[in-house]
Amino acid sequence: MLDVRRLRLLRDLARLGTIAAVSEAHTYTPSAVSQQLAALQREAGVRLLERAGRRVALTPTGEALVRHAEVVLAALEAADATLAAARGGLSGTVRIGAYPSAVRTLLPTALVALARSHPGLHLMVTELDPVDVPDALRGRRLDVALLHDYDIVPVEPDPALDSTPLLDETVYLALPATHAYDGADPLRSARTAAWIVGTPGTLCHTVALHACELAGFRPEVHHHADDFAAVLALVAAGHGVGLVPQLAVGQPPPGVELVPLTVRRRTRVAFRRGSGDHPAVAACVRALGAAAAAVFA
């Protein structure tokens, strides 16, 4: 019988690419990870790994086993969900991850509702960028988390995760009120402006650049800011323009004009595949859905 913990390491090697990255994700030493993978290979009785230069790569059989591992791990999550439902009552720790604007607007309402309905739950919130969510869910550092993408930069679904839709938001071009723009094509009107975009490597950075490229120009980036409140403050001060999703708009400072674009930001509640029927996960999904409905009522 194959060891599930070793299957998880193989799955993560396929995803992360190196023994060092797997060891960091699991807080093991690289030597310990290598030993566990070697033991899995002995259990399997066939070669699962091969050298590719200075790295280790999966053989076709190893890749096939990873696909089976995803099914096995999802089945274990589903089994845990069945047992939790049979025990009745909600208790224990639930770790919820969300991006900053959702932490400010959605999480407080959802947490109040959860605490009132399920006082036995210990709720822990972590603010993080959505790009870090899949790893945190896979690594069991989170149980429920918010993922988002944009219609112009869709993100491929993660095979280890399930999700349910939560929000579909308008994205605005934030510009100084004194800035003249073309109502038919506001982005083109900002082609000569200084731009405020997210840190390189973030989804917000990618979306801003791609939106401008679709409008026929490459933006001249003057500032990097990942906090939308900071973006709006810089715009109000006349230091540039930027893209801000509806949830992050709040009460914009004086001197900022918000022009709706056709770009949409789409948020989903994500959890490990198979865990959707876990009572605590289902309760979080319901509370987040109610909070989103209240915000956009």
GUVO-760543 format. One record per residue (C-alpha): residue in three letters; x, y, z. Coordinates in nm, 3 decimals. Example, Ala and Ser with C-alpha at 12.3 -4.5 7.8 and 13.67 -1.06 7.14 Angstrom:
residues 2
NODE residuo      c1      c2      c3
NODE     ALA   1.230  -0.450   0.780
NODE     SER   1.367  -0.106   0.714
END
This chain:
residues 297
NODE residuo      c1      c2      c3
NODE     MET   0.000   0.000   0.000
NODE     LEU   0.136   0.341  -0.095
NODE     ASP   0.197   0.591   0.185
NODE     VAL  -0.035   0.893   0.155
NODE     ARG   0.218   1.133   0.306
NODE     ARG   0.473   1.029   0.046
NODE     LEU   0.214   1.069  -0.230
NODE     ARG   0.159   1.424  -0.110
NODE     LEU   0.533   1.493  -0.138
NODE     LEU   0.538   1.355  -0.493
NODE     ARG   0.237   1.569  -0.583
NODE     ASP   0.411   1.876  -0.446
NODE     LEU   0.734   1.795  -0.631
NODE     ALA   0.535   1.790  -0.954
NODE     ARG   0.391   2.131  -0.867
NODE     LEU   0.692   2.306  -0.712
NODE     GLY   0.966   2.155  -0.927
NODE     THR   1.250   2.106  -0.679
NODE     ILE   1.328   1.904  -0.368
NODE     ALA   1.432   2.227  -0.195
NODE     ALA   1.092   2.389  -0.260
NODE     VAL   0.908   2.081  -0.133
NODE     SER   1.122   2.070   0.181
NODE     GLU   1.049   2.437   0.248
NODE     ALA   0.676   2.389   0.198
NODE     HIS   0.667   2.100   0.445
NODE     THR   0.938   2.227   0.684
NODE     TYR   1.138   1.911   0.622
NODE     THR   1.505   1.890   0.533
NODE     PRO   1.582   1.824   0.165
NODE     SER   1.745   1.498   0.272
NODE     ALA   1.426   1.386   0.447
NODE     VAL   1.216   1.465   0.140
NODE     SER   1.458   1.272  -0.084
NODE     GLN   1.447   0.974   0.150
NODE     GLN   1.065   0.972   0.157
NODE     LEU   1.044   0.992  -0.221
NODE     ALA   1.298   0.711  -0.255
NODE     ALA   1.085   0.502  -0.017
NODE     LEU   0.775   0.577  -0.227
NODE     GLN   0.960   0.462  -0.537
NODE     ARG   1.051   0.135  -0.363
NODE     GLU   0.686   0.089  -0.261
NODE     ALA   0.574   0.148  -0.619
NODE     GLY   0.829  -0.094  -0.762
NODE     VAL   0.886   0.127  -1.068
NODE     ARG   1.092   0.435  -1.141
NODE     LEU   0.901   0.753  -1.051
NODE     LEU   1.187   1.003  -1.066
NODE     GLU   1.482   1.068  -1.294
NODE     ARG   1.765   1.315  -1.308
NODE     ALA   1.723   1.615  -1.539
NODE     GLY   2.054   1.797  -1.518
NODE     ARG   2.092   1.907  -1.158
NODE     ARG   1.722   1.864  -1.085
NODE     VAL   1.487   1.573  -1.034
NODE     ALA   1.197   1.524  -1.275
NODE     LEU   0.901   1.288  -1.272
NODE     THR   0.887   0.999  -1.516
NODE     PRO   0.564   0.944  -1.712
NODE     THR   0.470   0.686  -1.449
NODE     GLY   0.542   0.939  -1.175
NODE     GLU   0.320   1.194  -1.348
NODE     ALA   0.041   0.937  -1.377
NODE     LEU   0.076   0.858  -1.006
NODE     VAL   0.042   1.228  -0.925
NODE     ARG  -0.293   1.235  -1.102
NODE     HIS  -0.405   0.939  -0.890
NODE     ALA  -0.267   1.112  -0.581
NODE     GLU  -0.495   1.411  -0.643
NODE     VAL  -0.794   1.175  -0.648
NODE     VAL  -0.678   0.997  -0.331
NODE     LEU  -0.621   1.321  -0.139
NODE     ALA  -0.961   1.457  -0.245
NODE     ALA  -1.125   1.133  -0.130
NODE     LEU  -0.959   1.166   0.211
NODE     GLU  -1.087   1.523   0.239
NODE     ALA  -1.437   1.399   0.154
NODE     ALA  -1.409   1.123   0.415
NODE     ASP  -1.306   1.378   0.678
NODE     ALA  -1.603   1.594   0.578
NODE     THR  -1.840   1.297   0.622
NODE     LEU  -1.703   1.222   0.968
NODE     ALA  -1.726   1.588   1.074
NODE     ALA  -2.090   1.600   0.965
NODE     ALA  -2.165   1.281   1.158
NODE     ARG  -2.011   1.420   1.477
NODE     GLY  -2.251   1.714   1.470
NODE     GLY  -2.186   2.062   1.603
NODE     LEU  -1.912   2.284   1.471
NODE     SER  -1.591   2.324   1.667
NODE     GLY  -1.219   2.353   1.610
NODE     THR  -1.003   2.594   1.413
NODE     VAL  -1.092   2.725   1.070
NODE     ARG  -0.820   2.919   0.889
NODE     ILE  -0.952   3.172   0.638
NODE     GLY  -0.736   3.356   0.384
NODE     ALA  -0.832   3.668   0.191
NODE     TYR  -0.683   3.955  -0.003
NODE     PRO  -0.665   4.297   0.170
NODE     SER  -0.977   4.464   0.028
NODE     ALA  -1.186   4.158   0.118
NODE     VAL  -1.041   4.151   0.470
NODE     ARG  -1.160   4.509   0.517
NODE     THR  -1.504   4.474   0.363
NODE     LEU  -1.628   4.112   0.365
NODE     LEU  -1.449   3.932   0.645
NODE     PRO  -1.576   4.137   0.942
NODE     THR  -1.941   4.071   0.854
NODE     ALA  -1.874   3.704   0.779
NODE     LEU  -1.680   3.654   1.103
NODE     VAL  -1.955   3.810   1.314
NODE     ALA  -2.214   3.582   1.155
NODE     LEU  -1.999   3.272   1.202
NODE     ALA  -1.920   3.353   1.563
NODE     ARG  -2.288   3.408   1.637
NODE     SER  -2.409   3.091   1.466
NODE     HIS  -2.115   2.864   1.554
NODE     PRO  -1.950   2.980   1.878
NODE     GLY  -1.746   2.659   1.894
NODE     LEU  -1.541   2.759   1.591
NODE     HIS  -1.205   2.926   1.642
NODE     LEU  -1.164   3.154   1.340
NODE     MET  -0.821   3.261   1.221
NODE     VAL  -0.777   3.511   0.935
NODE     THR  -0.467   3.553   0.721
NODE     GLU  -0.427   3.839   0.473
NODE     LEU  -0.239   3.727   0.163
NODE     ASP  -0.213   3.776  -0.209
NODE     PRO  -0.437   3.540  -0.407
NODE     VAL  -0.133   3.403  -0.590
NODE     ASP  -0.024   3.248  -0.258
NODE     VAL  -0.362   3.089  -0.184
NODE     PRO  -0.324   2.756  -0.372
NODE     ASP  -0.002   2.669  -0.191
NODE     ALA  -0.150   2.767   0.145
NODE     LEU  -0.459   2.550   0.088
NODE     ARG  -0.259   2.254  -0.041
NODE     GLY  -0.020   2.284   0.251
NODE     ARG  -0.316   2.293   0.495
NODE     ARG  -0.214   2.634   0.628
NODE     LEU  -0.560   2.753   0.521
NODE     ASP  -0.895   2.578   0.503
NODE     VAL  -1.097   2.836   0.308
NODE     ALA  -0.964   3.126   0.103
NODE     LEU  -1.059   3.382  -0.157
NODE     LEU  -0.911   3.355  -0.504
NODE     HIS  -0.963   3.604  -0.780
NODE     ASP  -0.877   3.659  -1.141
NODE     TYR  -0.978   3.905  -1.412
NODE     ASP  -1.170   3.832  -1.729
NODE     ILE  -0.879   3.967  -1.936
NODE     VAL  -0.624   3.754  -1.744
NODE     PRO  -0.802   3.428  -1.652
NODE     VAL  -0.623   3.191  -1.414
NODE     GLU  -0.621   2.816  -1.479
NODE     PRO  -0.807   2.615  -1.211
NODE     ASP  -0.587   2.430  -0.965
NODE     PRO  -0.655   2.054  -0.981
NODE     ALA  -0.624   2.022  -0.602
NODE     LEU  -0.890   2.285  -0.530
NODE     ASP  -1.264   2.331  -0.563
NODE     SER  -1.431   2.670  -0.552
NODE     THR  -1.762   2.848  -0.572
NODE     PRO  -1.832   3.194  -0.724
NODE     LEU  -1.856   3.485  -0.481
NODE     LEU  -1.819   3.822  -0.658
NODE     ASP  -1.808   3.970  -1.005
NODE     GLU  -1.690   4.330  -0.981
NODE     THR  -1.648   4.630  -1.205
NODE     VAL  -1.291   4.758  -1.238
NODE     TYR  -1.251   5.136  -1.245
NODE     LEU  -0.991   5.363  -1.394
NODE     ALA  -0.902   5.602  -1.112
NODE     LEU  -0.772   5.935  -1.236
NODE     PRO  -0.739   6.291  -1.106
NODE     ALA  -1.064   6.484  -1.144
NODE     THR  -0.878   6.738  -1.359
NODE     HIS  -0.776   6.472  -1.612
NODE     ALA  -0.973   6.492  -1.935
NODE     TYR  -1.075   6.154  -2.075
NODE     ASP  -1.262   6.009  -2.370
NODE     GLY  -1.584   5.850  -2.250
NODE     ALA  -1.573   5.605  -2.540
NODE     ASP  -1.223   5.478  -2.457
NODE     PRO  -1.106   5.596  -2.114
NODE     LEU  -0.795   5.377  -2.110
NODE     ARG  -0.668   5.528  -2.435
NODE     SER  -0.718   5.869  -2.276
NODE     ALA  -0.466   5.768  -2.007
NODE     ARG  -0.197   5.648  -2.246
NODE     THR   0.030   5.947  -2.174
NODE     ALA  -0.036   5.954  -1.799
NODE     ALA   0.193   5.832  -1.523
NODE     TRP   0.067   5.492  -1.406
NODE     ILE   0.040   5.339  -1.061
NODE     VAL   0.048   4.958  -1.077
NODE     GLY   0.105   4.665  -0.844
NODE     THR   0.439   4.511  -0.762
NODE     PRO   0.586   4.310  -1.053
NODE     GLY   0.484   3.947  -1.016
NODE     THR   0.141   4.025  -0.872
NODE     LEU  -0.180   3.967  -1.062
NODE     CYS  -0.270   4.336  -1.029
NODE     HIS   0.053   4.433  -1.205
NODE     THR  -0.015   4.186  -1.487
NODE     VAL  -0.374   4.302  -1.529
NODE     ALA  -0.283   4.672  -1.548
NODE     LEU  -0.019   4.613  -1.815
NODE     HIS  -0.243   4.379  -2.014
NODE     ALA  -0.540   4.619  -2.002
NODE     CYS  -0.320   4.895  -2.142
NODE     GLU  -0.180   4.665  -2.410
NODE     LEU  -0.533   4.575  -2.517
NODE     ALA  -0.600   4.949  -2.546
NODE     GLY  -0.299   4.982  -2.776
NODE     PHE  -0.022   5.122  -2.557
NODE     ARG   0.233   5.030  -2.293
NODE     PRO   0.191   5.234  -1.974
NODE     GLU   0.465   5.452  -1.833
NODE     VAL   0.485   5.318  -1.478
NODE     HIS   0.590   5.573  -1.216
NODE     HIS   0.474   5.404  -0.895
NODE     HIS   0.420   5.055  -0.757
NODE     ALA   0.153   5.011  -0.489
NODE     ASP  -0.030   4.698  -0.381
NODE     ASP  -0.270   4.875  -0.143
NODE     PHE  -0.561   5.022  -0.339
NODE     ALA  -0.606   5.292  -0.073
NODE     ALA  -0.250   5.400  -0.152
NODE     VAL  -0.330   5.397  -0.524
NODE     LEU  -0.629   5.626  -0.467
NODE     ALA  -0.423   5.858  -0.246
NODE     LEU  -0.156   5.892  -0.514
NODE     VAL  -0.423   5.958  -0.776
NODE     ALA  -0.583   6.225  -0.554
NODE     ALA  -0.242   6.389  -0.519
NODE     GLY  -0.214   6.409  -0.897
NODE     HIS   0.067   6.156  -0.924
NODE     GLY  -0.087   5.921  -1.175
NODE     VAL  -0.373   5.693  -1.270
NODE     GLY  -0.449   5.332  -1.179
NODE     LEU  -0.699   5.049  -1.185
NODE     VAL  -0.912   4.986  -0.876
NODE     PRO  -1.176   4.711  -0.838
NODE     GLN  -1.519   4.794  -0.700
NODE     LEU  -1.467   4.626  -0.362
NODE     ALA  -1.161   4.842  -0.295
NODE     VAL  -1.314   5.176  -0.391
NODE     GLY  -1.484   5.253  -0.059
NODE     GLN  -1.504   5.628  -0.011
NODE     PRO  -1.246   5.764  -0.256
NODE     PRO  -1.060   6.078  -0.148
NODE     PRO  -1.162   6.413  -0.297
NODE     GLY  -1.010   6.483  -0.634
NODE     VAL  -1.046   6.127  -0.768
NODE     GLU  -1.272   6.040  -1.059
NODE     LEU  -1.369   5.676  -1.110
NODE     VAL  -1.451   5.568  -1.463
NODE     PRO  -1.606   5.219  -1.500
NODE     LEU  -1.432   4.990  -1.748
NODE     THR  -1.551   4.672  -1.915
NODE     VAL  -1.283   4.476  -1.722
NODE     ARG  -1.421   4.253  -1.446
NODE     ARG  -1.258   4.105  -1.135
NODE     ARG  -1.400   3.766  -1.037
NODE     THR  -1.366   3.627  -0.686
NODE     ARG  -1.426   3.267  -0.578
NODE     VAL  -1.425   3.095  -0.241
NODE     ALA  -1.171   2.812  -0.266
NODE     PHE  -1.108   2.502  -0.053
NODE     ARG  -0.932   2.171  -0.092
NODE     ARG  -1.101   1.935  -0.336
NODE     GLY  -1.333   1.703  -0.147
NODE     SER  -1.373   1.934   0.155
NODE     GLY  -1.672   2.132   0.028
NODE     ASP  -1.919   1.928   0.233
NODE     HIS  -1.725   1.973   0.555
NODE     PRO  -1.969   2.158   0.785
NODE     ALA  -1.714   2.425   0.883
NODE     VAL  -1.614   2.489   0.520
NODE     ALA  -1.978   2.503   0.411
NODE     ALA  -2.058   2.745   0.694
NODE     CYS  -1.774   2.975   0.585
NODE     VAL  -1.889   2.968   0.224
NODE     ARG  -2.243   3.062   0.328
NODE     ALA  -2.123   3.344   0.557
NODE     LEU  -1.896   3.487   0.289
NODE     GLY  -2.177   3.470   0.034
NODE     ALA  -2.413   3.656   0.267
NODE     ALA  -2.148   3.920   0.340
NODE     ALA  -2.085   3.973  -0.032
NODE     ALA  -2.459   4.005  -0.099
NODE     ALA  -2.487   4.267   0.177
NODE     VAL  -2.197   4.472   0.044
NODE     PHE  -2.337   4.475  -0.310
NODE     ALA  -2.704   4.506  -0.214
END
